[in-house]
Amino acid sequence: MKKLLAIPLLAAALSVPAPAQCVMCYLSAKSQNAARARVLDLGIVVLVIPPTAILAGFIAFVMSRNDRYRGE
């Protein structure tokens, strides 16, 4: 159960805004006004959601199978 609590805490810690990692994204965001930069940030978040959901589903599936095989 403690492992399940670590996942949301890790996700919350990683959701802190970070500087752009890609030079092209950084330069395009720097050259735009604030409203367009916000739209770019929203687009990045939208593109991150599906892989994150797939990974979370895979982790939940593996953990449920592991508990089932251990007899819990």
DSSP file (Angstrom, degrees, kcal/mol; ACC not computed):
  #  RESIDUE AA STRUCTURE BP1 BP2  ACC     N-H-->O    O-->H-N    N-H-->O    O-->H-N    TCO  KAPPA ALPHA  PHI   PSI    X-CA   Y-CA   Z-CA
    1    1 A M     >        0   0    0      0, 0.0     4,-1.2     0, 0.0     3,-0.2   0.000 360.0 360.0 360.0 -34.7    0.0    0.0    0.0
    2    2 A K  H  >  +     0   0    0      1,-0.2     4,-1.2     2,-0.2     3,-0.0   0.823 360.0  58.3 -66.9 -29.1    2.9    2.4    0.7
    3    3 A K  H  > S+     0   0    0      1,-0.2     4,-1.0     2,-0.2    -1,-0.2   0.880 102.2  54.2 -66.0 -36.5    4.1    1.8   -2.8
    4    4 A L  H  4 S+     0   0    0      1,-0.2    -1,-0.2     2,-0.2    -2,-0.2   0.824 106.5  51.7 -68.0 -29.6    0.8    3.1   -4.2
    5    5 A L  H  X S+     0   0    0     -4,-1.2     4,-1.3     1,-0.2    -1,-0.2   0.766 102.2  60.9 -75.7 -24.7    1.2    6.3   -2.2
    6    6 A A  H  X S+     0   0    0     -4,-1.2     4,-2.3    -3,-0.2    -1,-0.2   0.819  95.3  62.6 -71.4 -29.9    4.6    6.8   -3.6
    7    7 A I  H  X S+     0   0    0     -4,-1.0     4,-2.3     2,-0.2    -1,-0.2   0.950 105.7  42.0 -64.8 -51.2    3.3    7.0   -7.2
    8    8 A P  H  > S+     0   0    0      0, 0.0     4,-2.4     0, 0.0    -1,-0.2   0.877 114.7  52.7 -64.7 -33.9    1.1   10.1   -6.7
    9    9 A L  H  X S+     0   0    0     -4,-1.3     4,-2.0     2,-0.2    -2,-0.2   0.907 110.5  47.1 -66.1 -39.7    3.8   11.8   -4.6
   10   10 A L  H  X S+     0   0    0     -4,-2.3     4,-2.0     2,-0.2    -1,-0.2   0.904 111.8  50.5 -66.2 -41.3    6.4   11.2   -7.3
   11   11 A A  H  X S+     0   0    0     -4,-2.3     4,-0.9     1,-0.2    -2,-0.2   0.889 110.5  49.7 -64.2 -39.2    4.0   12.5  -10.0
   12   12 A A  H  < S+     0   0    0     -4,-2.4     3,-0.4     1,-0.2    -1,-0.2   0.890 110.6  49.8 -66.8 -38.6    3.3   15.7   -7.9
   13   13 A A  H >< S+     0   0    0     -4,-2.0     3,-0.7     1,-0.2    -1,-0.2   0.858 112.3  47.7 -68.2 -34.1    7.0   16.3   -7.4
   14   14 A L  H 3< S+     0   0    0     -4,-2.0    -1,-0.2     1,-0.2    -2,-0.2   0.614  97.6  71.1 -82.5 -11.8    7.7   15.9  -11.2
   15   15 A S  T 3<  +     0   0    0     -4,-0.9    -1,-0.2    -3,-0.4    -2,-0.2   0.462  68.0 117.1 -85.2   0.3    4.8   18.2  -12.2
   16   16 A V  S <  S-     0   0    0     -3,-0.7    -3,-0.0    -4,-0.2    -4,-0.0  -0.473  83.5 -93.8 -64.8 135.0    6.7   21.3  -10.9
   17   17 A P        -     0   0    0      0, 0.0    -1,-0.1     0, 0.0    -2,-0.1  -0.242  49.7-170.1 -55.9 134.9    7.3   23.6  -13.9
   18   18 A A        -     0   0    0     -3,-0.1     3,-0.1    -4,-0.1    -4,-0.0  -0.895  28.2 -95.1-124.6 153.9   10.7   23.0  -15.4
   19   19 A P        -     0   0    0      0, 0.0     7,-0.0     0, 0.0    -1,-0.0  -0.294  57.4 -82.3 -65.5 156.1   12.6   24.9  -18.0
   20   20 A A        -     0   0    0      1,-0.1     6,-0.0     5,-0.1     0, 0.0  -0.326  34.5-161.4 -61.7 137.4   12.3   23.7  -21.6
   21   21 A Q  S    S+     0   0    0     -3,-0.1     2,-0.4     5,-0.0    -1,-0.1   0.747  71.6  72.5 -90.1 -27.8   14.6   20.8  -22.4
   22   22 A C  S  > S-     0   0    0      1,-0.1     4,-2.5     2,-0.0     5,-0.2  -0.767  70.9-147.8 -94.7 130.3   14.5   21.2  -26.2
   23   23 A V  H  > S+     0   0    0     -2,-0.4     4,-2.7     1,-0.2     5,-0.2   0.894 100.1  52.4 -63.7 -39.9   16.4   24.2  -27.7
   24   24 A M  H  > S+     0   0    0      2,-0.2     4,-2.2     1,-0.2    -1,-0.2   0.916 111.8  45.5 -63.7 -42.9   13.8   24.6  -30.5
   25   25 A C  H  > S+     0   0    0      2,-0.2     4,-2.3     1,-0.2     5,-0.2   0.905 113.1  51.4 -65.5 -41.0   10.9   24.7  -28.0
   26   26 A Y  H  X S+     0   0    0     -4,-2.5     4,-2.2     1,-0.2    -2,-0.2   0.931 112.3  44.6 -62.5 -46.6   12.8   27.1  -25.8
   27   27 A L  H  X S+     0   0    0     -4,-2.7     4,-1.7     2,-0.2    -1,-0.2   0.882 113.7  49.2 -68.8 -38.1   13.5   29.5  -28.6
   28   28 A S  H  < S+     0   0    0     -4,-2.2     4,-0.5    -5,-0.2    -1,-0.2   0.881 113.9  46.3 -69.8 -35.8   10.0   29.4  -30.1
   29   29 A A  H >< S+     0   0    0     -4,-2.3     3,-0.6    -5,-0.2    -2,-0.2   0.865 111.2  52.8 -71.2 -35.6    8.5   30.0  -26.7
   30   30 A K  H 3< S+     0   0    0     -4,-2.2    -2,-0.2     1,-0.2    -1,-0.2   0.846 107.8  50.9 -68.0 -33.9   10.9   32.8  -26.0
   31   31 A S  T 3< S+     0   0    0     -4,-1.7    -1,-0.2    -5,-0.1    -2,-0.2   0.570 100.9  78.7 -82.7  -8.0   10.1   34.6  -29.2
   32   32 A Q  S <  S-     0   0    0     -3,-0.6     2,-0.0    -4,-0.5    -3,-0.0  -0.540  84.9-105.1 -98.1 164.3    6.3   34.5  -28.6
   33   33 A N     >  -     0   0    0     -2,-0.2     4,-2.1     1,-0.1     5,-0.2  -0.256  43.8 -93.7 -78.0 176.5    4.1   36.7  -26.4
   34   34 A A  H  > S+     0   0    0      1,-0.2     4,-1.9     2,-0.2     5,-0.1   0.856 121.6  53.6 -63.9 -38.3    2.7   35.4  -23.1
   35   35 A A  H  > S+     0   0    0      1,-0.2     4,-1.6     2,-0.2    -1,-0.2   0.920 111.8  44.1 -66.2 -42.8   -0.6   34.2  -24.5
   36   36 A R  H  > S+     0   0    0      1,-0.2     4,-2.2     2,-0.2    -1,-0.2   0.857 110.7  55.1 -71.0 -33.4    1.0   32.0  -27.2
   37   37 A A  H  X S+     0   0    0     -4,-2.1     4,-2.3     2,-0.2    -1,-0.2   0.880 106.2  52.4 -64.7 -36.4    3.6   30.7  -24.8
   38   38 A R  H  X S+     0   0    0     -4,-1.9     4,-2.3     2,-0.2    -1,-0.2   0.895 108.3  50.2 -65.0 -39.9    0.7   29.5  -22.6
   39   39 A V  H  X S+     0   0    0     -4,-1.6     4,-2.3     2,-0.2    -2,-0.2   0.895 109.6  51.3 -65.0 -39.6   -0.9   27.7  -25.5
   40   40 A L  H  X S+     0   0    0     -4,-2.2     4,-2.0     2,-0.2    -2,-0.2   0.917 109.9  49.5 -62.6 -43.0    2.4   26.0  -26.3
   41   41 A D  H  X S+     0   0    0     -4,-2.3     4,-2.1     1,-0.2    -2,-0.2   0.902 110.6  50.2 -61.8 -41.3    2.7   24.9  -22.6
   42   42 A L  H  X S+     0   0    0     -4,-2.3     4,-2.5     1,-0.2    -2,-0.2   0.895 108.5  52.8 -64.6 -39.5   -0.9   23.5  -22.8
   43   43 A G  H  X S+     0   0    0     -4,-2.3     4,-2.0     2,-0.2    -1,-0.2   0.889 108.0  50.7 -62.9 -39.4    0.0   21.7  -25.9
   44   44 A I  H  X S+     0   0    0     -4,-2.0     4,-1.1     2,-0.2    -1,-0.2   0.913 110.5  49.1 -64.2 -42.4    3.0   20.1  -24.3
   45   45 A V  H  X S+     0   0    0     -4,-2.1     4,-1.4     1,-0.2     3,-0.5   0.911 109.6  52.0 -63.7 -41.8    0.8   19.0  -21.3
   46   46 A V  H  < S+     0   0    0     -4,-2.5    -1,-0.2     1,-0.2    -2,-0.2   0.881 109.5  49.9 -62.4 -37.8   -1.8   17.5  -23.7
   47   47 A L  H  < S+     0   0    0     -4,-2.0    -1,-0.2     1,-0.2    -2,-0.2   0.715 109.4  52.3 -73.7 -19.8    0.9   15.5  -25.5
   48   48 A V  H  X S+     0   0    0     -4,-1.1     4,-1.8    -3,-0.5    -1,-0.2   0.744  93.4  74.0 -85.5 -24.8    2.3   14.2  -22.2
   49   49 A I  H  X S+     0   0    0     -4,-1.4     4,-2.6     1,-0.2     5,-0.2   0.919  91.9  50.2 -62.0 -49.4   -1.1   12.9  -20.8
   50   50 A P  H  > S+     0   0    0      0, 0.0     4,-2.4     0, 0.0     5,-0.2   0.929 112.6  44.9 -60.4 -46.5   -1.5    9.7  -23.1
   51   51 A P  H  > S+     0   0    0      0, 0.0     4,-2.4     0, 0.0    -2,-0.2   0.894 114.5  50.5 -64.1 -34.8    1.9    8.2  -22.5
   52   52 A T  H  X S+     0   0    0     -4,-1.8     4,-2.6     2,-0.2     5,-0.2   0.915 111.1  48.1 -66.1 -41.9    1.6    8.9  -18.7
   53   53 A A  H  X S+     0   0    0     -4,-2.6     4,-2.4     2,-0.2    -1,-0.2   0.894 111.7  50.1 -65.3 -39.9   -1.8    7.3  -18.6
   54   54 A I  H  X S+     0   0    0     -4,-2.4     4,-2.4    -5,-0.2    -2,-0.2   0.931 112.2  47.1 -64.1 -44.6   -0.5    4.2  -20.5
   55   55 A L  H  X S+     0   0    0     -4,-2.4     4,-2.5     2,-0.2    -2,-0.2   0.916 112.3  49.4 -63.5 -43.4    2.5    3.9  -18.2
   56   56 A A  H  X S+     0   0    0     -4,-2.6     4,-2.4     1,-0.2    -1,-0.2   0.902 111.5  49.6 -63.4 -40.2    0.3    4.3  -15.1
   57   57 A G  H  X S+     0   0    0     -4,-2.4     4,-2.4     2,-0.2    -1,-0.2   0.900 110.9  49.6 -64.5 -40.5   -2.1    1.6  -16.4
   58   58 A F  H  X S+     0   0    0     -4,-2.4     4,-2.5     2,-0.2    -2,-0.2   0.914 111.4  48.7 -64.5 -42.6    0.7   -0.8  -17.1
   59   59 A I  H  X S+     0   0    0     -4,-2.5     4,-2.5     2,-0.2    -2,-0.2   0.918 112.1  48.7 -63.6 -43.4    2.1   -0.3  -13.6
   60   60 A A  H  X S+     0   0    0     -4,-2.4     4,-2.2     2,-0.2    -2,-0.2   0.899 111.6  50.3 -63.3 -40.1   -1.3   -0.9  -12.1
   61   61 A F  H  X S+     0   0    0     -4,-2.4     4,-2.3     2,-0.2    -2,-0.2   0.931 112.0  46.6 -62.9 -46.3   -1.8   -4.0  -14.2
   62   62 A V  H  X S+     0   0    0     -4,-2.5     4,-2.3     1,-0.2    -2,-0.2   0.907 112.8  49.4 -64.4 -41.8    1.6   -5.4  -13.2
   63   63 A M  H  X S+     0   0    0     -4,-2.5     4,-2.2     2,-0.2    -1,-0.2   0.885 111.2  49.3 -66.6 -37.0    1.1   -4.7   -9.5
   64   64 A S  H  X S+     0   0    0     -4,-2.2     4,-1.9     2,-0.2    -1,-0.2   0.897 112.3  47.8 -69.8 -37.7   -2.4   -6.3   -9.6
   65   65 A R  H  X S+     0   0    0     -4,-2.3     4,-2.1     2,-0.2    -2,-0.2   0.887 110.5  52.6 -66.5 -37.9   -1.0   -9.4  -11.3
   66   66 A N  H  X S+     0   0    0     -4,-2.3     4,-1.5     1,-0.2    -2,-0.2   0.918 110.1  47.4 -64.2 -43.6    1.9   -9.5   -8.7
   67   67 A D  H  X>S+     0   0    0     -4,-2.2     5,-2.1     1,-0.2     4,-0.7   0.875 110.7  53.0 -64.9 -36.6   -0.6   -9.4   -5.8
   68   68 A R  H  <5S+     0   0    0     -4,-1.9     3,-0.5     1,-0.2    -1,-0.2   0.892 109.7  47.1 -67.0 -39.8   -2.7  -12.1   -7.4
   69   69 A Y  H  <5S+     0   0    0     -4,-2.1    -1,-0.2     1,-0.2    -2,-0.2   0.775 108.1  55.3 -75.0 -25.8    0.2  -14.5   -7.8
   70   70 A R  H  <5S-     0   0    0     -4,-1.5    -1,-0.2    -5,-0.2    -2,-0.2   0.646 115.5-115.9 -79.7 -13.4    1.5  -13.9   -4.3
   71   71 A G  T  <5       0   0    0     -4,-0.7    -3,-0.2    -3,-0.5    -2,-0.1   0.683 360.0 360.0  91.2  18.7   -2.0  -14.9   -3.0
   72   72 A E      <       0   0    0     -5,-2.1    -4,-0.2     0, 0.0    -5,-0.1   0.451 360.0 360.0 -90.5 360.0   -2.9  -11.6   -1.4
